[in-house]
Amino acid sequence: MGTHRTIGVGLALLVLINSFQPLQGMGSLPDASQEGLLSQFTSYASLAIFHYTVPKEVTRATWEFASFQDRPDCPSREVHIHVQHGSYPVFSGDNSSFPESFYLERSSLAHLTTDSHFQPDNSAVHAIYNPLPGSWFAVAYLAPFDEKYGLKKKCRYSLGSIALWSRAEAVETISPNEVLTFRTKRHFSYYKFHVSDDVDAFKLGVANCIVKVRQARPNQVKDACIDFVGIREGGLPFFSPNNSNGYSNVTSKQNITFYESRPQKSKTYYMLVVSQGQVTFDVTLSLKSCGEMGLYGRHQREWYLSERGLIWSELFNESLPKEPTTGFQLFATRPHLSILNETDKLNNFKFENITWSEDDLKSLSDSCLSSFEFNRIDNVNEFTVSYLLQGRSWYTKWLTVLEKSPVMTRFETLEFIDIGGFVNIHLRMDGKKRNNYMVQSILGCLSKDRAPNMTACNVSSQIEVSTRNQSTMTALKVIPFPEPGQWYLGFQVRCSSHKKQSEIVSCPKSLNSAMVSVDLHIQPCDYRPLRDICGSHGLCTKATKGQFRFSSCTCLNGYKGWTCDDSSRTDPSWKYVFHTLLLTLSNFAFLPAIVLALYYGLYTESLIYLATMIFSLFYHTCDQEALTMKLPHALEKVCLDLYINREVLQFCDFYCATLSFWITIISLSKLPYKLVNFLNIFGVLLVAVLVQYNRTGVSVFAIPIPLGILVLLISLVVKSGQRGKLFRPNRLCLALFLPAFTCAAIALILFGLIETQVNYPYVHSTWHVLMALALVFLIPRCRDPEQGHSRKMPIVPENCAPEDSELGCSSIQSASPSEESNGSSTNQEDLDLESSENDSTQGGPPPIVDACS
């Protein structure tokens, strides 16, 4: 069935590709094509994930998505698709709210919808002009609906996607520190230059524009040479007259300059020149550097590393070591640190904002910021990374923050390895230097790829601690599924009065510096400690989709959200307890069948019924309550090992339930002992394969149960042929078979046609009870006819032929145990069926002494 599904999705994808060919300028074949099965959103692990690699210098990336269903009678479903650059999309699939501490700024995120069809005639097309190169991710899921369970074949939904790229041609390179002359060759001309990691600012100039070949156009500006020129980091620039990163209607005598004091490092910058004809122009590029980051960089001369943390002081003597020379402090943090006495003199620090001279950039070296880089320490487990400020032999998490100059820090997240985790930034302020009239605060500002602008930091990027009260001395910022690359975290001290906390004032001398602990790490699922991760209403799961790995919280009991804190959709707690009791206690309905099987000596049947009850009991207990962390420790460990991690209980529940029906049917057939053993072993292997292949599929019941009934019918036909006449059941047989058949039929109807996600606890509990009752009615028919009992047993009447004793005669007598010992023999199958001939001679139904066996 899995192979047919794959082939079907593949053929559907070919249809999608053929439908995409008419788009102009895209080529006849896609650059990427992917497919995946869809399901409803329950957690991030339920999503279908697609990955695309967009090459550099692409002018347009176009995705087309089409959703398919495997049967025309399946209802059409709405499909949600989220597309994002760099990392997995961050969105709310269950309409829950995000925690306030989440950082939700993404470089590019789009949401699309489409509908599923057996033969799709529409699709969702998503086009992005000048996309950023690298990894793009798309996730998809079905809109929520009440899904039916049971024997009916489940509808399968899938999503096919193709992607096409259009690339820019002949992108020329700009070299720094020399004058270059370029000539445009087309309407849109692109140029590029690289900004390395040691570049802290650059200046790009365009001058001496000359028109070589003019193409007249309406409303053309007099002496216009270039219609538009603009720059952009990472990707090709956009053409927009209102673009803040560009200039429009550049004349021949006009010189333009781009200044960038906070460039994205280790990135390629692109310049776009739009002209109506062919023009030439000169380009100059100047790059400036503040030196390396860290304790030993030339602009961190006044910094040194002590046991208290990173300290700044203009009185620092360069002849002294910058780190302790004795001892080794690894991963050490101090809960309460005192600032050194010399930090009181930090008010002498002079800082000037970065200013640009149109002639040169000499002033840059006098206005560089103190910058430090967090060193990465990878732990053994997935998504467990620690970051520390490091010297050559000393580590710390404490940092001195100043009022008059921001202090910059930087850390890196890796592609594929870190994007499935959560970056946690915990700030804790040393609050010993407190003032009764002033509130001292440390403002942190988070930024991706470039140093943040501390004077214009977005609210969503801010993380702040202050001495206002005890609760404000700590703060948290969480980056879910971080995009790979460099992340900057700037800090600066500021002060306000207690009466007007929104008004920023100059800090007094005693409050112009402070120390802050920066606990920076990556962990799975959320922000809580690992022992309490996802809280009491969720479980942290690590999922794999192909080659991609990520972590997310799976919420319980109606809770939702990324951290399972949203209780807007929860039901009363008693309702969940009631559902758990229904699903677990209903399994005790198998006890009468177990006891009755033991009474009749059916030990094999008794064992399989007992296993069915036990595994179902533990499976539903773990399924309902294991994730709530409210079970006893031993039972919680069993659920963790056998249900959550390995799904052993789920396999055993489905396996034993199906096998119990197979063994019961084989027992009803009254076949020879060796043949019964053969069929039981055959059933054990058959059911194991079916359950392992698809334990929730229709084949688990549709194959073994009809096959067992066929064996039963064949056995009756063979026995009837041996006797030379047909038999019909007596009244007791009907009294046993009809209730058993009725219970089983009702149970199958409930399971196959009525059971859904909403009514599952009620319908499935009824299924337990009805199937157990069916077994109770069938067990007397299954008992071994050669088993002896102390009670009186039916014997074969003298007027019955030996061949008639297989299924029973109408004239039945009772014999005591002593009579049995004198040579009277009986066959329990003689009570099952009676011939019409014996009915006529006896004139009525026989007196039934024992069960219909």
WONOR-V630834 format. One record per backbone hydrogen bond with DSSP energy under -1.0 kcal/mol. CO is the residue of the C=O (numbers start at 1). NH is the residue of the N-H. E is the energy in kcal/mol with one decimal. If there is no record, write none. Layout:
co:nh:e
CO:NH:E
CO:NH:E
This chain:
co:nh:e
1:5:-2.0
2:6:-2.1
3:7:-2.6
4:8:-2.5
5:9:-2.5
6:10:-2.4
7:11:-2.6
8:12:-2.2
9:13:-2.1
10:14:-1.7
11:15:-1.9
12:16:-2.1
13:17:-2.4
14:18:-2.5
15:19:-2.1
20:23:-1.5
23:26:-1.1
32:163:-2.7
34:161:-2.9
36:159:-2.7
39:142:-2.4
43:46:-2.0
44:47:-1.4
48:140:-1.8
50:138:-2.3
52:136:-2.8
54:134:-2.9
57:168:-2.9
59:130:-2.2
60:166:-2.2
61:128:-2.9
62:164:-2.1
63:126:-3.1
64:162:-1.8
65:124:-2.8
66:160:-2.9
67:117:-1.4
68:158:-2.5
71:74:-1.2
77:116:-2.3
78:143:-2.8
79:114:-1.9
80:141:-1.7
81:112:-3.4
82:139:-2.2
83:110:-2.7
84:137:-3.1
85:87:-1.1
99:102:-1.7
101:478:-2.8
108:85:-1.6
110:83:-2.5
112:81:-2.9
114:79:-3.6
117:69:-1.1
124:65:-2.8
126:63:-3.2
128:61:-2.9
134:54:-2.9
135:86:-3.3
136:52:-2.7
137:84:-2.9
138:50:-3.2
139:82:-2.5
140:48:-2.3
141:80:-2.7
145:147:-1.2
147:757:-1.4
156:70:-1.8
157:38:-3.1
158:68:-2.4
159:36:-1.6
160:66:-2.3
161:34:-2.4
162:64:-2.3
163:31:-2.1
163:32:-1.6
164:62:-2.5
166:59:-3.1
166:60:-1.3
172:192:-2.4
180:283:-2.9
182:281:-1.8
187:275:-1.7
189:273:-2.6
190:172:-1.6
191:271:-3.2
192:174:-3.5
193:269:-3.2
195:266:-1.1
195:267:-1.3
196:199:-1.4
201:288:-2.6
202:260:-2.1
203:286:-2.7
204:258:-3.4
205:284:-2.0
206:256:-2.5
207:282:-3.3
210:280:-2.6
213:278:-1.6
221:224:-2.1
223:252:-1.4
226:250:-2.5
227:249:-2.5
228:274:-3.2
229:247:-2.9
230:272:-2.9
232:270:-2.9
233:235:-1.3
240:243:-2.1
243:246:-1.3
245:231:-1.9
247:229:-2.3
250:225:-2.9
250:226:-2.5
256:206:-2.8
258:204:-2.5
260:202:-1.8
267:195:-2.9
268:234:-2.5
269:193:-2.3
270:232:-1.9
271:191:-2.2
272:230:-1.7
273:189:-2.3
274:227:-2.1
274:228:-1.4
278:212:-3.2
278:213:-2.2
279:184:-2.6
280:210:-2.8
281:182:-2.6
282:207:-2.2
283:180:-2.5
284:205:-2.8
285:177:-3.8
286:203:-2.2
288:200:-2.7
288:201:-1.4
294:297:-1.6
297:300:-1.8
300:303:-1.3
302:313:-2.1
304:311:-3.0
309:306:-2.5
310:400:-1.3
311:304:-2.4
313:316:-1.5
317:320:-1.8
322:305:-3.2
329:395:-1.5
340:343:-1.3
341:344:-1.9
342:345:-1.6
343:346:-1.4
345:348:-1.6
346:349:-1.9
361:364:-1.5
364:367:-1.9
370:408:-2.7
371:294:-2.6
372:410:-1.3
375:388:-1.8
377:386:-2.6
384:379:-2.2
385:522:-2.9
386:377:-2.7
388:375:-3.3
389:396:-2.0
394:391:-2.8
396:389:-2.1
397:518:-3.0
398:310:-2.3
399:516:-2.2
401:514:-1.9
402:493:-2.8
407:491:-2.2
408:372:-2.4
409:489:-2.5
410:374:-3.3
411:487:-3.2
413:485:-2.5
414:418:-1.6
415:417:-1.8
418:421:-2.2
420:551:-2.0
421:481:-1.7
422:523:-2.2
423:479:-2.6
424:521:-2.0
425:477:-1.7
426:519:-3.0
427:475:-1.9
428:517:-3.2
432:434:-1.5
437:498:-1.5
439:496:-1.7
440:467:-2.1
441:494:-2.3
442:465:-1.8
443:492:-1.3
444:463:-2.3
445:490:-2.4
447:488:-3.3
453:456:-1.4
459:462:-1.1
461:446:-2.2
463:444:-2.5
465:442:-3.1
470:473:-1.1
472:466:-2.4
473:429:-2.6
475:427:-2.5
477:425:-2.6
478:103:-3.2
479:423:-2.3
485:413:-2.4
486:449:-3.1
487:411:-2.4
488:447:-2.4
489:409:-1.5
490:445:-2.2
491:407:-2.4
492:443:-2.7
494:441:-2.7
495:505:-2.5
496:439:-4.0
500:503:-1.2
508:511:-1.7
512:403:-1.5
514:401:-3.4
515:430:-2.4
516:399:-2.2
517:428:-1.6
518:520:-1.0
519:426:-2.6
520:387:-2.1
521:424:-3.4
522:385:-1.6
523:422:-2.3
524:526:-2.1
529:532:-1.8
532:535:-1.9
537:556:-2.6
539:554:-3.0
541:552:-2.3
543:550:-2.2
545:548:-1.9
548:545:-2.9
550:543:-2.5
552:541:-2.9
554:539:-1.9
556:559:-2.5
560:566:-2.1
566:560:-1.9
567:570:-1.2
572:575:-1.0
573:577:-1.9
574:578:-2.6
575:579:-2.2
576:580:-2.2
577:581:-2.5
578:582:-2.3
579:583:-2.3
580:584:-1.9
581:585:-2.4
582:586:-1.4
584:587:-1.4
585:588:-1.6
586:589:-1.4
587:590:-1.9
588:591:-1.6
590:594:-2.1
591:595:-2.7
592:596:-2.6
593:597:-2.0
594:598:-2.0
595:599:-2.3
596:600:-1.8
597:602:-3.1
598:601:-1.3
601:603:-1.5
602:606:-2.4
603:607:-2.3
604:608:-2.1
605:609:-2.2
606:610:-2.3
607:611:-2.4
608:612:-2.2
609:613:-2.2
610:614:-2.5
611:615:-2.7
612:616:-2.1
613:617:-2.2
614:618:-2.5
615:619:-2.6
616:620:-2.3
617:621:-1.6
618:622:-2.6
619:623:-2.7
620:624:-1.8
621:625:-2.7
622:626:-1.4
625:628:-1.2
626:629:-1.1
632:636:-2.9
633:637:-2.1
634:638:-2.0
635:639:-2.5
636:640:-2.2
637:641:-2.5
638:642:-3.0
639:643:-1.8
639:644:-2.4
640:645:-2.1
642:648:-1.7
642:649:-2.2
647:651:-1.6
648:652:-2.6
649:653:-2.3
650:654:-2.0
651:655:-2.6
652:656:-2.7
653:657:-1.9
654:658:-1.9
655:659:-2.5
656:660:-2.2
658:662:-1.8
659:663:-2.6
660:664:-1.9
661:665:-2.3
662:666:-2.3
663:667:-2.2
664:668:-1.8
667:670:-1.1
672:676:-2.5
673:677:-2.1
674:678:-2.1
675:679:-2.6
676:680:-2.5
677:681:-2.2
678:682:-2.3
679:683:-2.5
680:684:-2.2
681:685:-2.1
682:686:-2.6
683:687:-2.8
684:688:-1.6
685:689:-2.1
686:690:-2.3
687:691:-2.8
688:692:-2.1
689:693:-2.1
690:694:-2.3
694:697:-1.5
698:702:-2.8
699:703:-1.4
701:705:-1.3
703:707:-1.5
704:708:-2.5
705:709:-2.4
706:710:-2.2
707:711:-1.8
708:712:-2.1
709:713:-2.5
710:714:-2.5
711:715:-2.2
712:716:-1.8
713:717:-2.5
714:718:-2.7
715:719:-2.2
716:720:-2.4
717:721:-2.2
718:722:-2.1
719:723:-1.6
720:724:-1.9
720:725:-1.1
728:834:-2.1
730:734:-2.0
731:735:-2.4
732:736:-1.3
733:737:-3.3
734:738:-2.2
736:740:-1.5
737:741:-3.3
738:742:-2.5
739:743:-2.7
740:744:-2.4
741:745:-2.6
742:746:-2.6
743:747:-2.4
744:748:-2.4
745:749:-2.3
746:750:-2.6
747:751:-2.7
748:752:-3.1
749:753:-2.4
750:755:-2.2
755:149:-3.0
759:763:-2.7
760:764:-2.5
761:765:-1.1
762:766:-1.8
763:767:-2.0
764:768:-1.9
765:769:-1.9
766:770:-2.6
767:771:-2.3
768:772:-1.9
769:773:-2.2
770:774:-2.2
771:775:-1.7
772:776:-1.8
773:777:-1.8
774:778:-1.3
775:779:-2.1
779:782:-1.2
784:787:-1.6
793:815:-1.3
797:800:-1.5
804:808:-1.0
807:833:-5.0
813:795:-2.1
815:793:-1.1
816:820:-2.1
817:821:-2.0
819:824:-1.6
820:823:-1.4
825:796:-1.3
827:830:-2.3
828:831:-1.3
829:832:-1.5
832:730:-2.1
834:728:-1.1
835:839:-1.4
836:840:-1.5
837:841:-1.4
838:842:-2.2
839:843:-1.9
851:853:-2.1
